[in-house]
Amino acid sequence: MLTDSDFIALNAIYLKKMATAATIAEVTGLPADSVTERLAVAAEQGWIMNLPTGAMLLDGGMQQVLDYYRERYAAIRSDPALEKWYRGFEESNVRFIAAVSEWQTSEGDERIERRLLQIAERLAKDIGQLQRQIERYASYVQRFERSMERVDAGERDFVCKPTVDSVHNIWFEFHEDILAVLGRPRDTT
C-alpha cells in the first residue's frame, strides 16, 4: 500500500486529472521537495506520466490510489454517522450546483455569488466534522478559505474558473474524494 505522502500526492492528480508538482504542493500542503520526490518515485514505478503541462495518472497509479482508498477507509465506510453526513452533503450539493448555474447565467450577480459562497462556507465548516477520521480534509477547509478570501477581494475568477483553485473546483474535487472514501461511483446521470 502507498505511504500517506505518496497517496496524498497521487490523489491530487487523481482528483485534478492532471497536475504540476507546484499545484500538488499548493493544494495538499506537502513540501515542494517532498512532492518532487513522490512524483519521481511514482514515475519510476510507472504510475504517472510526466507531460509538459503536469503529471497524469497511468492505470497502475490509478489502481494504487483506489486500493489506498479501499483499504484505508474500509472501517469508516460502514459508519452510520458518515452516511448521514453524506446525505446532508448531497442536499448541499444540489443547492451549490443550482447556485453555480444561476451565477453563470446571471453573468456573476453578486447576490447569487454571496449565496453560493455561503453554501461553500457551510461545507467548509461541515468538513470539520470529518477531520477526526480523515485528517487530510483540513486542506479542503484551507483551500475554501483562501479562494473565498480572493473572491471577497474582488478576484471573481475564484468563484468557478476551471484553471485556478476556485470554489467550484475545490467543491468538485471534494465530492470526488468523499465518493472514493465511501467507495461509491459518481452519479453521471
Rosetta blueprint (number, residue, H / E / L):
1 M L
2 L L
3 T L
4 D H
5 S H
6 D H
7 F H
8 I H
9 A H
10 L H
11 N H
12 A H
13 I H
14 Y H
15 L H
16 K H
17 K L
18 M L
19 A E
20 T L
21 A H
22 A H
23 T H
24 I H
25 A H
26 E H
27 V H
28 T H
29 G L
30 L L
31 P L
32 A H
33 D H
34 S H
35 V H
36 T H
37 E H
38 R H
39 L H
40 A H
41 V H
42 A H
43 A H
44 E H
45 Q L
46 G L
47 W L
48 I E
49 M E
50 N E
51 L E
52 P L
53 T L
54 G E
55 A E
56 M E
57 L E
58 L L
59 D H
60 G H
61 G H
62 M H
63 Q H
64 Q H
65 V H
66 L H
67 D H
68 Y H
69 Y H
70 R H
71 E H
72 R H
73 Y L
74 A H
75 A H
76 I H
77 R H
78 S L
79 D L
80 P H
81 A H
82 L H
83 E H
84 K H
85 W H
86 Y H
87 R H
88 G H
89 F H
90 E H
91 E H
92 S H
93 N H
94 V H
95 R H
96 F H
97 I H
98 A H
99 A H
100 V H
101 S H
102 E H
103 W H
104 Q H
105 T H
106 S L
107 E L
108 G L
109 D L
110 E H
111 R H
112 I H
113 E H
114 R H
115 R H
116 L H
117 L H
118 Q H
119 I H
120 A H
121 E H
122 R H
123 L H
124 A H
125 K H
126 D H
127 I H
128 G L
129 Q L
130 L L
131 Q L
132 R L
133 Q L
134 I L
135 E H
136 R H
137 Y H
138 A H
139 S H
140 Y H
141 V H
142 Q H
143 R H
144 F H
145 E H
146 R H
147 S H
148 M H
149 E H
150 R H
151 V H
152 D H
153 A L
154 G L
155 E L
156 R L
157 D H
158 F H
159 V H
160 C H
161 K L
162 P L
163 T L
164 V L
165 D L
166 S L
167 V H
168 H H
169 N H
170 I H
171 W H
172 F H
173 E H
174 F H
175 H H
176 E H
177 D H
178 I H
179 L H
180 A H
181 V H
182 L H
183 G L
184 R L
185 P L
186 R L
187 D L
188 T L
189 T L
